[in-house]
Amino acid sequence: MQKTPPDIARVLLSRETIQARVDEIAAEIEKDYEKRENLYLVGILKGAFIFLADLTRRLRIPHIVDFMAVSSYGKTTSSSGAVRILMDLRESIEERHVLIVEDIVDTGNTLSYLHHTLNERRPASLQTCVLLKKEREQAGVPIDYLGFEIPDVWVVGYGLDFADTHRTLPYIAELKPETYRDTL
Ligand code: PRP
């Protein structure tokens, strides 16, 4: 059992709560995709790696896992919201049923960009599965499977980080504001 780090303010979602919701999401996806072939899960690095690992192991329908890494510039309202691909998919998604798997939608810029970009590659279908969505104004992003809506605070754990720390916490927690105040 890991000790609670001192910069954690409170746990928002326990390990049990997350795992139960991942079970439900996997069951929904199985039901929706059981008659389609060529399910292609696209995990967005780094944040989605733990959610994706749990999700893929629960899916009892054939599917392939691939990854993309993107970087976004700035999360403030004044930023351009530009997104850049750091690592692309290994294979073509043409004629495949693509499901983007993301850990969190904050401004919505990343998912909006990914949805637009992957749609241009002519998949058979394109949907999105997001574990967390912040309660704030967002770019028009379609979310087909959502885990939880959370307050607009900095969250870590279960893949999400602060300066690449805390990703392996089994729960999702709010970071103390004084920890990140100077990074905004
Ligand atoms: C996070 C998260 C999403 C994105 C969401 O990634 O994993 O990809 O931000 O933010 P948005 O809705 O405002 O675009 P981050 O850039 O922190 O990289 P990481 O996943 O590698 O930690």
Residues whose N, C-alpha, C, O or C-beta is under 5 A from the ligand:
A	BS01	PRP	I44 L45 K46 G47 V70 S72 D103 I104 V105 D106 T107 G108 N109 T110 L111
